[in-house]
Amino acid sequence: MHYPTLQPIPSHPLWTEQFTGLDRRPRTYDGSFDAMGNMTGDQWPLLCSRKKRGIVAELENPLGMIAMEKLAWIDGSALYYNGNPTPITNLSLDESMLPKQMVSMGAYLLVFPDGVYCNTVNMTDSGSINRLYASPAGQSVSFSLCTLEGQEYPRGAMTVNANEPQNPAAGDYWLDTSGETHTLYRWNGEWTSVPSVYVRISAPGIGTGLKAQDGVALSGVSYTGNNHALKAQLELLNNTHLVQAVGENYIVVTGVIDQNYTQTSGTIRADRKAPVMDFVIECNNRLWGCRYGEQDGEAVNQIYACALGDFTNWQKFAGTSQDSYFVHLGSDGPFTGAVAHRGTPCFFKENCLHRIYGEVPANFQMQTAQCEGVNPGSGGTLVSAGGVMYYLGTHGLQRFDGLPDCVSKALGPDKLSGGAAGVTDGKYYLSAKEASGGWSLYVLDTEKGTWHRQDDAHALAFAPLGGEMYMLCRNGTLYALNGTAGTPEPDEVTWYAETAEMGYDYPEHQYLSRFLLRMKLDTGAECRFLVQYDSDGIWHERGTLRGNGKTNLLLMPIVPRRCQHMKVRLEGSGGMQLYGMARVLSAGSDGGIKP
C-alpha cells in the first residue's frame, strides 16, 4: 500500500537584533516601536528598560534650577545652592514675576526678573543688580561746577562772562558764555580750555551703592527761575551719565552750569538698573537680554548687553570696549527663546533668528535669518550642544546647524508644545506637552537619531552636572536621571514597548506563525508578552518570563493565531535587556486570510 507523502509547511524566521527606538510613523523600520514607556537606548543596539533614578530632593514650590560648580535651585521665595539656603530669601511670587530665569556669570548666580545676585564663593556678596534712588522728601539737592575729583571751583577765582576777564591771576577760571555752548577756561599765562567740565550733585545718600564709572539715569532735575541758559543746562542733566566720582552724599557727572543751584522742590532720581528682559543669557563675560513690549512706558523691541564683566551696569556708554550695548530690531513679534551658541548670543522669535557677532560694542553686528524659530512657550527647550542648537519649533524638534532641520518626525504628526530640555553625553532630554494634554519625557540620541520615551514627567528644568542629568519636576521632585546621586527610587521600574502593526507586507500569503524572544531579566524582574489581533483593541497575554539573575539568555517561543495583522506588546517591571526578536513566517493558502 502506498501512502501520500506529507510536505512540511515552509517557514523561515526574520530576526531583529537592532532596535531603533520609538517610531510612530505609518510606515516604520524593522526594530522600531510605536509606543513605549521607560525604555532607553543606552545599550544600543539592545532595547532596555531604564535604570532607577535617584531622588535628590523634594521641593515644595519649585521655580527653577541651574548647574554651576554645584546644583542650585529655587524653592518658593528662596534660592538654594548645593542644597543649602543662600542670602536670597525674598524672591517675588507674584504672577507678573514668573517664570524665574537663573543665569550664571563666573561665580555669580543671578535670578531674573527679580534682578538679584549671589556670589556662590562668598555668600556675603549678594544683593540687587538695581540701585534705585529718590531724594528724600523735604530735602534739597544742590548742583555745583567741580573738578573730576568733586572739588568745587573757588567762586572768587571764577568769572562767568561773555567777555574775557582783564588782569587774570594764575589759576583763575573763566566760564565763557558768549557761545551757544559755554566753555570753561583756566589761566596759566594764557586762557586754555578745560577739556571736561563736571557737575557735583549733592543730596543725602545719593552716592550709596554706586561706584565710579557706573551708568546712572538722572531724572527730575528742574529749574523754575528766569535764567534760560541755566534752565537748559540743568535739563540736560536729565539723561544717562557715567559717575566720575562718588561719595555717600554726592556724585560727579559730566556737565556744565553757569552758577551753583539748589533745587528745593520735586524729587531727583539717580537710578542704575537693568532693563526688563524676556530672556537672559551669559555670553563672553556679558549678560545679554531681549525685550519685546513695554519698557518704562515706551514700546520697545530691543536686545541688550551689560558692561563687560559687570552685570550691574546696562547704561554704561563711555566709548570703550567695556561699554554696555543695545540695538533696536525691525522684526515683528515677541521673543521666544535665547541661547549662547558658538560664542555668540542668539535670540529667536517664532519665524526668525537674530544673532550678534563681534568682540566689542564698537564692532557688534547683528545678522537676522528668516527661518522656523522657537515655538512660543518653548524657550526652555532651546539648548546648544556640540555646535548645534536644538529647540521645539512649530513643526517639531529642530536641529539647527546653519538651517533648521526637523529631527522629530519619528514622534508622529501630533504637535508638542511648552517644555524644557537639557543635553549631556550625546542625549537630548525633552519634556513636552502632548496634543492630548498629557506630558512625556523623550530622549533623543543625537548621534544615532533614535528616540525613546520614558514616562509622563512634567519637567520644569534640566541641569547637566558631572556626567549626570538632573531633572526638576513640577511636582517638586528633583531626580538624578542616571541614578548616580540621591536615593534610588523605591519601586521597580515598570516598562512597556509596543510594535507597529505587522502582517500587511508579507508576500505569497505568508503569515506569522510564532515569535521567539531573546532577552535577559534581572533577578525578580518580569516580562509579559501580549498580542493584539486585527486592531481589535484587545490585548491577549501569551506568556510570562521571570528573571533569575543569571547571565544566560532566555528564549521564549510564542505561538500567535492566524490573522490579517497583529501587534506585540512587551511589558513588565525590573531590569530588562532585549537582545533579539524573531518572527517566524509560514506559507498560507492561496485564498489568504479572510478579513
C-alpha positions as CSV (number, residue, x, y, z in Angstrom):
1,M,0.0,0.0,0.0
2,H,1.3,3.4,-0.9
3,Y,0.7,6.4,1.5
4,P,0.8,10.0,0.4
5,T,3.9,12.0,1.4
6,L,3.3,14.9,3.7
7,Q,5.2,18.0,2.8
8,P,6.2,20.3,5.7
9,I,4.9,23.8,5.6
10,P,7.8,26.0,4.6
11,S,8.8,28.6,7.2
12,H,11.7,30.9,8.0
13,P,12.5,33.3,10.8
14,L,13.1,37.0,10.5
15,W,15.5,38.0,13.2
16,T,15.6,41.6,14.6
17,E,18.7,42.3,16.6
18,Q,19.0,46.0,16.3
19,F,16.3,48.2,17.9
20,T,15.8,51.7,16.6
21,G,13.6,53.1,19.3
22,L,10.3,54.9,19.0
23,D,8.7,55.5,15.6
24,R,5.1,56.4,15.3
25,R,5.0,56.9,11.5
26,P,2.6,54.8,9.5
27,R,5.5,53.0,7.7
28,T,8.2,52.1,10.2
29,Y,11.5,50.4,10.1
30,D,12.1,46.9,11.4
31,G,13.1,47.0,15.1
32,S,11.1,50.1,15.9
33,F,8.2,50.5,18.3
34,D,5.2,52.9,18.0
35,A,4.6,53.1,21.8
36,M,6.8,52.7,24.8
37,G,7.4,53.7,28.4
38,N,10.5,53.8,30.5
39,M,12.7,52.4,27.7
40,T,16.2,53.5,26.8
41,G,18.8,53.1,24.1
42,D,21.7,53.4,26.4
43,Q,22.9,49.9,25.4
44,W,22.1,50.2,21.7
45,P,21.5,48.1,19.6
46,L,19.7,46.5,22.5
47,L,16.3,47.7,23.8
48,C,16.4,48.1,27.6
49,S,14.4,49.3,30.5
50,R,15.8,52.5,32.0
51,K,17.8,52.5,35.3
52,K,16.3,53.6,38.5
53,R,16.5,57.3,39.1
54,G,18.0,58.9,42.1
55,I,15.7,61.1,44.2
56,V,17.9,64.1,45.2
57,A,15.4,66.4,46.9
58,E,11.7,67.2,47.3
59,L,10.8,70.9,46.8
60,E,7.6,72.5,48.0
61,N,7.3,75.1,45.3
62,P,9.9,74.5,42.5
63,L,10.6,77.6,40.3
64,G,13.9,76.9,38.7
65,M,17.3,75.1,38.6
66,I,20.7,75.5,37.1
67,A,24.1,73.8,37.3
68,M,27.2,75.7,38.2
69,E,30.1,74.1,40.2
70,K,27.2,72.7,42.3
71,L,23.5,72.5,41.7
72,A,21.3,75.5,42.5
73,W,17.5,75.7,42.6
74,I,14.6,78.0,43.7
75,D,12.1,76.7,46.1
76,G,9.3,79.3,46.7
77,S,10.9,82.6,47.6
78,A,14.3,81.2,48.5
79,L,17.4,80.4,46.4
80,Y,19.5,77.3,47.3
81,Y,23.0,76.3,46.3
82,N,24.4,72.9,46.9
83,G,21.3,72.1,48.9
84,N,21.9,75.0,51.3
85,P,20.0,78.3,51.6
86,T,21.6,81.4,50.3
87,P,21.0,85.0,51.5
88,I,18.4,85.4,48.7
89,T,15.2,84.6,50.5
90,N,12.7,87.1,49.3
91,L,12.1,86.3,45.7
92,S,8.7,87.6,44.5
93,L,6.0,85.0,43.9
94,D,3.7,87.5,42.1
95,E,2.4,86.1,38.8
96,S,4.0,89.0,37.0
97,M,7.4,87.9,38.3
98,L,7.1,84.4,37.0
99,P,8.7,82.3,35.5
100,K,12.1,82.7,37.1
101,Q,15.3,82.7,35.0
102,M,18.6,81.6,36.5
103,V,21.9,82.7,34.9
104,S,25.5,82.1,36.0
105,M,28.3,84.5,35.3
106,G,31.6,83.4,36.8
107,A,30.9,82.6,40.5
108,Y,27.8,84.8,40.4
109,L,24.3,83.3,40.3
110,L,21.6,85.7,39.2
111,V,17.8,85.4,39.2
112,F,15.5,87.3,36.9
113,P,13.1,89.1,36.7
114,D,13.9,89.9,40.4
115,G,17.3,91.2,39.4
116,V,19.2,89.7,42.4
117,Y,22.6,88.1,42.6
118,C,24.6,85.9,44.9
119,N,28.3,85.1,44.9
120,T,28.5,81.3,45.3
121,V,32.1,81.5,46.7
122,N,31.4,84.4,49.1
123,M,27.8,84.4,50.1
124,T,28.1,87.8,51.8
125,D,28.4,89.3,48.3
126,S,24.8,89.3,47.3
127,G,22.1,91.8,46.7
128,S,20.2,93.6,43.9
129,I,21.5,94.4,40.5
130,N,19.5,97.6,40.5
131,R,20.4,100.6,42.6
132,L,17.4,102.9,42.8
133,Y,17.5,106.3,44.5
134,A,14.9,109.0,45.1
135,S,15.9,112.2,47.0
136,P,14.2,112.3,50.4
137,A,11.1,114.3,50.8
138,G,11.8,117.8,52.0
139,Q,15.5,117.6,51.3
140,S,17.2,120.0,48.9
141,V,19.6,118.9,46.1
142,S,22.5,121.1,45.2
143,F,24.3,121.4,41.8
144,S,27.8,122.9,41.5
145,L,30.6,123.1,39.0
146,C,33.5,121.0,40.1
147,T,36.7,119.2,39.3
148,L,36.9,115.5,38.3
149,E,37.5,114.6,41.9
150,G,34.4,116.5,43.0
151,Q,36.1,119.6,44.4
152,E,34.1,122.8,43.8
153,Y,35.9,125.6,41.9
154,P,36.7,128.6,44.2
155,R,34.0,131.1,43.3
156,G,36.2,134.1,43.8
157,A,38.5,132.8,41.1
158,M,35.7,132.1,38.7
159,T,34.4,134.6,36.2
160,V,31.2,133.9,34.3
161,N,31.0,136.3,31.4
162,A,30.8,136.6,27.7
163,N,33.9,138.8,27.7
164,E,37.4,137.8,28.5
165,P,38.3,138.9,32.1
166,Q,41.0,141.5,32.5
167,N,44.2,141.0,34.6
168,P,43.6,137.4,35.5
169,A,45.8,135.7,38.1
170,A,47.3,132.2,37.8
171,G,44.7,129.6,38.5
172,D,41.7,131.8,37.6
173,Y,38.8,130.3,35.7
174,W,36.6,131.9,33.1
175,L,33.3,130.4,32.0
176,D,32.8,131.8,28.6
177,T,29.0,132.3,28.0
178,S,29.4,134.0,24.6
179,G,28.7,131.0,22.5
180,E,25.7,128.7,22.4
181,T,27.8,126.1,24.2
182,H,29.5,127.5,27.2
183,T,33.2,126.7,27.6
184,L,35.4,126.7,30.8
185,Y,38.9,128.2,30.6
186,R,41.8,128.3,33.1
187,W,44.5,131.0,33.1
188,N,48.1,129.7,33.1
189,G,49.8,132.6,31.3
190,E,47.1,132.3,28.7
191,W,43.5,131.0,28.6
192,T,43.4,127.3,27.9
193,S,40.2,125.4,27.7
194,V,39.4,122.8,30.4
195,P,38.7,119.6,28.3
196,S,36.0,118.2,30.6
197,V,33.7,120.0,32.9
198,Y,31.8,118.3,35.8
199,V,28.9,118.9,38.0
200,R,28.7,117.8,41.6
201,I,25.2,116.7,42.7
202,S,24.8,116.6,46.4
203,A,21.9,115.0,48.3
204,P,21.5,112.7,51.3
205,G,22.5,109.1,50.3
206,I,22.7,109.8,46.6
207,G,26.0,108.0,46.2
208,T,25.3,105.0,48.4
209,G,25.7,101.7,46.5
210,L,27.4,103.4,43.5
211,K,30.9,103.3,42.2
212,A,33.0,105.3,39.8
213,Q,32.1,104.5,36.1
214,D,28.6,103.3,36.9
215,G,26.0,104.3,34.4
216,V,23.2,106.3,36.1
217,A,19.9,107.6,34.8
218,L,19.2,111.1,36.2
219,S,15.7,112.5,36.2
220,G,13.6,115.1,38.0
221,V,16.2,117.9,37.7
222,S,14.2,121.1,37.1
223,Y,14.6,124.9,37.3
224,T,11.8,127.5,37.6
225,G,13.9,130.7,37.5
226,N,14.4,133.2,34.8
227,N,17.9,132.2,33.7
228,H,17.2,130.5,30.4
229,A,20.8,129.3,29.9
230,L,20.9,127.7,33.4
231,K,17.5,126.1,32.8
232,A,18.7,124.5,29.6
233,Q,21.9,123.3,31.3
234,L,20.1,121.7,34.2
235,E,17.6,120.0,32.0
236,L,20.5,118.4,30.0
237,L,21.3,116.6,33.2
238,N,18.1,114.6,32.9
239,N,19.9,111.9,30.9
240,T,22.2,108.8,31.4
241,H,25.6,109.7,32.8
242,L,28.8,108.0,33.9
243,V,29.6,108.6,37.5
244,Q,33.0,110.1,37.6
245,A,33.5,110.3,41.3
246,V,31.2,109.3,44.2
247,G,30.8,109.8,47.9
248,E,27.9,108.8,50.2
249,N,26.1,112.1,49.7
250,Y,27.3,113.2,46.3
251,I,28.0,112.1,42.7
252,V,30.0,113.8,40.0
253,V,28.9,113.7,36.4
254,T,29.9,115.4,33.2
255,G,28.1,118.7,32.6
256,V,28.3,122.5,32.8
257,I,26.3,125.1,34.7
258,D,26.7,128.8,34.8
259,Q,26.2,129.1,38.5
260,N,25.6,126.9,41.6
261,Y,22.0,126.0,42.1
262,T,19.9,124.3,44.8
263,Q,16.6,122.6,43.9
264,T,14.2,122.6,46.8
265,S,11.1,121.0,45.2
266,G,10.4,117.8,43.4
267,T,12.2,114.5,43.6
268,I,15.5,113.8,42.0
269,R,16.1,110.2,40.8
270,A,19.5,108.6,40.2
271,D,18.9,105.0,39.1
272,R,21.3,102.3,38.0
273,K,19.1,99.5,36.8
274,A,18.9,96.6,34.3
275,P,16.1,96.7,31.7
276,V,13.1,94.4,32.0
277,M,14.0,91.4,29.8
278,D,12.1,88.4,28.4
279,F,15.1,86.1,28.2
280,V,18.6,86.5,29.8
281,I,21.8,84.5,28.9
282,E,25.5,84.8,29.5
283,C,28.0,85.0,26.6
284,N,31.6,86.2,26.6
285,N,31.6,87.6,30.1
286,R,28.4,89.7,29.5
287,L,24.8,89.2,30.3
288,W,22.6,89.5,27.2
289,G,18.8,90.0,27.2
290,C,15.9,90.9,24.9
291,R,12.6,92.7,25.3
292,Y,9.5,93.0,23.1
293,G,6.8,95.0,24.7
294,E,6.8,97.9,27.2
295,Q,9.9,99.4,28.9
296,D,9.4,102.4,31.2
297,G,6.2,103.3,29.5
298,E,7.5,103.0,25.9
299,A,7.2,100.3,23.3
300,V,10.5,98.5,22.8
301,N,11.9,95.8,20.5
302,Q,15.5,95.5,21.6
303,I,18.5,93.4,22.5
304,Y,20.7,94.5,25.4
305,A,24.1,93.6,26.8
306,C,25.6,94.7,30.2
307,A,29.1,96.2,30.6
308,L,31.9,93.7,30.2
309,G,32.2,91.7,33.4
310,D,29.7,93.9,35.2
311,F,26.1,92.7,35.3
312,T,25.1,95.8,37.4
313,N,25.7,98.2,34.5
314,W,23.4,98.3,31.5
315,Q,23.7,102.0,30.7
316,K,27.5,102.5,30.6
317,F,28.4,104.3,27.4
318,A,32.0,105.7,27.5
319,G,33.1,104.7,24.1
320,T,35.3,101.8,25.3
321,S,35.4,98.1,24.8
322,Q,33.8,97.7,28.2
323,D,30.6,99.6,27.3
324,S,27.1,98.3,27.6
325,Y,25.2,97.8,24.4
326,F,21.7,97.8,22.9
327,V,20.2,97.6,19.5
328,H,16.7,98.2,18.1
329,L,15.1,95.5,16.0
330,G,12.9,95.7,12.9
331,S,11.4,92.2,13.2
332,D,7.8,91.8,14.5
333,G,6.5,89.7,17.3
334,P,7.7,88.7,20.8
335,F,10.9,86.8,21.5
336,T,10.5,83.1,22.1
337,G,14.0,82.0,23.3
338,A,17.7,82.9,23.7
339,V,20.9,80.9,23.9
340,A,24.7,81.3,23.7
341,H,25.8,79.3,20.6
342,R,29.4,79.0,19.3
343,G,30.4,82.1,21.3
344,T,27.6,84.3,20.0
345,P,24.3,85.4,21.6
346,C,21.3,84.1,19.6
347,F,17.7,85.4,20.1
348,F,14.8,83.7,18.5
349,K,11.3,84.8,17.5
350,E,8.8,82.4,16.1
351,N,9.9,83.0,12.5
352,C,13.4,84.4,12.7
353,L,16.8,84.3,14.4
354,H,18.8,87.4,15.5
355,R,22.5,86.7,16.1
356,I,25.1,89.2,17.4
357,Y,28.7,88.9,16.0
358,G,31.7,90.9,17.1
359,E,34.0,91.3,20.1
360,V,33.4,94.8,21.4
361,P,30.4,97.1,21.2
362,A,32.1,99.2,18.5
363,N,32.0,96.3,16.1
364,F,29.0,94.4,17.2
365,Q,26.9,93.4,14.2
366,M,23.5,91.8,14.1
367,Q,22.5,89.3,11.5
368,T,18.9,88.2,11.0
369,A,17.9,84.9,9.4
370,Q,14.3,84.2,8.4
371,C,13.7,80.6,9.5
372,E,11.5,78.4,11.7
373,G,12.2,79.7,15.1
374,V,11.3,78.6,18.6
375,N,7.7,77.9,19.3
376,P,6.1,80.3,21.7
377,G,6.3,78.9,25.2
378,S,9.1,76.5,24.3
379,G,12.1,78.7,25.1
380,G,13.1,76.1,27.7
381,T,13.7,73.5,25.0
382,L,16.4,75.7,23.3
383,V,19.8,74.1,24.0
384,S,23.2,74.4,22.3
385,A,25.4,71.3,22.3
386,G,28.2,70.1,20.1
387,G,28.0,73.1,17.9
388,V,24.3,72.5,17.1
389,M,21.1,74.1,18.5
390,Y,18.0,72.0,19.4
391,Y,14.6,73.5,20.0
392,L,10.9,72.9,19.6
393,G,9.5,74.8,16.6
394,T,6.1,74.9,15.0
395,H,6.7,71.7,13.1
396,G,8.6,69.7,15.8
397,L,12.0,69.5,17.2
398,Q,14.5,71.4,15.1
399,R,18.2,70.7,14.8
400,F,19.8,74.0,13.8
401,D,23.2,73.9,12.1
402,G,23.0,76.8,9.7
403,L,19.4,75.9,8.8
404,P,16.7,74.2,10.9
405,D,16.1,70.5,10.2
406,C,13.2,68.6,11.8
407,V,14.5,65.6,13.7
408,S,11.3,64.5,15.5
409,K,9.3,63.0,12.6
410,A,9.5,59.6,14.3
411,L,7.4,61.0,17.1
412,G,4.4,61.4,14.8
413,P,2.3,64.2,13.5
414,D,0.9,65.5,16.8
415,K,2.4,68.8,17.9
416,L,4.5,69.1,21.0
417,S,4.5,72.4,23.0
418,G,5.9,74.1,26.0
419,G,8.5,72.0,27.7
420,A,12.1,72.0,29.0
421,A,15.2,70.3,27.8
422,G,18.8,69.5,28.5
423,V,21.8,67.8,26.9
424,T,24.5,65.6,28.3
425,D,26.6,62.7,26.9
426,G,25.0,63.0,23.5
427,K,21.5,62.6,24.8
428,Y,18.9,65.4,24.4
429,Y,16.2,65.1,27.1
430,L,12.9,66.7,26.2
431,S,9.9,67.0,28.5
432,A,7.0,68.5,26.5
433,K,3.2,68.7,26.4
434,E,1.4,66.4,24.0
435,A,-1.5,67.4,21.8
436,S,-3.7,65.3,24.1
437,G,-2.8,67.5,27.1
438,G,-0.5,65.0,28.8
439,W,3.3,65.2,29.2
440,S,6.1,63.0,28.0
441,L,9.8,62.7,28.7
442,Y,11.6,61.8,25.4
443,V,15.3,61.1,24.9
444,L,17.0,61.7,21.6
445,D,20.4,60.1,20.9
446,T,21.9,63.0,18.9
447,E,24.4,60.7,17.2
448,K,22.2,57.9,16.1
449,G,19.0,59.9,15.7
450,T,16.9,57.4,17.7
451,W,14.1,58.4,20.1
452,H,13.0,56.7,23.3
453,R,10.1,57.6,25.6
454,Q,10.5,57.3,29.3
455,D,7.4,58.4,31.3
456,D,4.9,61.3,31.7
457,A,7.4,63.5,33.7
458,H,6.5,67.2,33.6
459,A,9.9,68.8,33.9
460,L,10.4,72.4,34.9
461,A,14.2,72.4,34.2
462,F,17.1,70.1,33.4
463,A,20.7,70.6,34.5
464,P,23.7,68.5,33.5
465,L,26.5,68.3,36.1
466,G,29.3,65.8,36.5
467,G,28.0,63.4,33.8
468,E,24.6,63.3,35.5
469,M,21.4,64.8,34.2
470,Y,19.2,66.4,36.9
471,M,15.5,66.9,36.3
472,L,13.3,69.1,38.4
473,C,9.7,68.2,38.1
474,R,6.7,70.5,38.6
475,N,5.6,68.3,41.5
476,G,8.8,69.2,43.3
477,T,10.8,66.0,42.9
478,L,14.4,66.5,41.9
479,Y,15.8,63.5,40.1
480,A,19.2,62.3,39.0
481,L,18.2,60.5,35.8
482,N,21.2,58.2,35.7
483,G,20.9,57.3,39.3
484,T,24.4,58.4,40.3
485,A,23.2,60.7,43.0
486,G,20.4,60.8,45.6
487,T,18.3,57.8,46.9
488,P,17.2,55.2,44.4
489,E,13.5,55.0,43.5
490,P,11.9,52.6,46.0
491,D,9.8,50.7,43.4
492,E,10.9,48.7,40.4
493,V,10.8,50.5,37.1
494,T,7.7,49.4,35.1
495,W,8.1,49.5,31.4
496,Y,6.4,48.5,28.1
497,A,7.1,48.5,24.4
498,E,4.5,48.0,21.5
499,T,5.4,47.2,18.0
500,A,3.7,48.6,15.0
501,E,1.1,46.5,13.1
502,M,2.8,43.5,11.4
503,G,1.4,41.4,8.6
504,Y,0.5,43.7,5.8
505,D,3.7,43.3,3.8
506,Y,4.5,39.6,3.9
507,P,4.5,38.1,0.3
508,E,3.0,34.9,-1.0
509,H,0.3,34.7,1.7
510,Q,2.8,34.2,4.4
511,Y,1.6,34.7,8.0
512,L,3.2,35.0,11.4
513,S,3.2,31.6,13.0
514,R,5.3,32.2,16.1
515,F,7.6,34.6,17.9
516,L,10.9,34.0,19.5
517,L,12.4,36.4,22.1
518,R,15.9,36.6,23.3
519,M,16.2,38.7,26.5
520,K,17.9,39.0,29.8
521,L,16.0,39.8,33.0
522,D,17.3,40.8,36.4
523,T,16.5,38.8,39.4
524,G,12.9,39.3,40.3
525,A,12.2,41.1,37.0
526,E,9.2,40.1,34.9
527,C,8.2,40.3,31.3
528,R,4.8,39.6,29.9
529,F,4.1,39.0,26.2
530,L,0.8,40.3,24.8
531,V,-0.7,40.2,21.3
532,Q,-3.4,42.2,19.7
533,Y,-5.1,40.8,16.5
534,D,-6.5,42.8,13.6
535,S,-6.6,46.1,15.6
536,D,-9.5,45.0,17.8
537,G,-8.1,46.8,20.8
538,I,-7.9,43.7,23.0
539,W,-4.6,42.5,24.3
540,H,-4.2,38.8,24.9
541,E,-1.5,37.6,27.3
542,R,0.6,34.9,25.7
543,G,3.3,34.2,28.2
544,T,5.4,35.5,31.1
545,L,9.1,35.4,31.8
546,R,10.7,35.8,35.2
547,G,14.3,36.7,35.7
548,N,16.7,34.5,37.8
549,G,19.7,36.8,37.8
550,K,21.8,34.6,35.7
551,T,23.6,35.9,32.7
552,N,22.2,33.2,30.3
553,L,19.8,34.4,27.7
554,L,16.1,33.5,27.9
555,L,14.4,32.0,24.8
556,M,10.7,32.2,24.7
557,P,8.6,30.8,21.8
558,I,5.2,32.5,21.4
559,V,2.6,31.0,19.0
560,P,0.1,33.6,17.7
561,R,-3.1,32.8,15.9
562,R,-3.6,33.4,12.2
563,C,-4.8,36.9,11.5
564,Q,-4.5,39.6,8.9
565,H,-2.2,41.7,11.0
566,M,-1.2,41.9,14.7
567,K,0.7,44.0,17.3
568,V,3.0,42.8,20.0
569,R,3.4,44.3,23.4
570,L,6.2,43.6,25.9
571,E,5.6,44.9,29.4
572,G,7.0,44.2,32.8
573,S,9.0,45.5,35.7
574,G,12.6,45.4,36.8
575,G,15.7,45.4,34.6
576,M,15.3,44.0,31.0
577,Q,17.5,43.8,28.0
578,L,16.0,42.7,24.7
579,Y,18.7,41.2,22.5
580,G,16.6,39.9,19.7
581,M,13.1,39.1,18.4
582,A,12.3,36.7,15.7
583,R,9.1,36.4,13.6
584,V,8.6,33.0,12.1
585,L,6.7,33.2,8.8
586,S,4.8,30.2,7.4
587,A,3.2,29.9,3.9
588,G,-0.5,30.3,3.8
589,S,-3.2,29.0,1.3
590,D,-3.8,30.8,-1.9
591,G,-7.1,32.1,-0.5
592,G,-5.2,34.0,2.1
593,I,-6.7,35.1,5.4
594,K,-10.2,36.4,5.3
595,P,-10.8,39.8,6.8
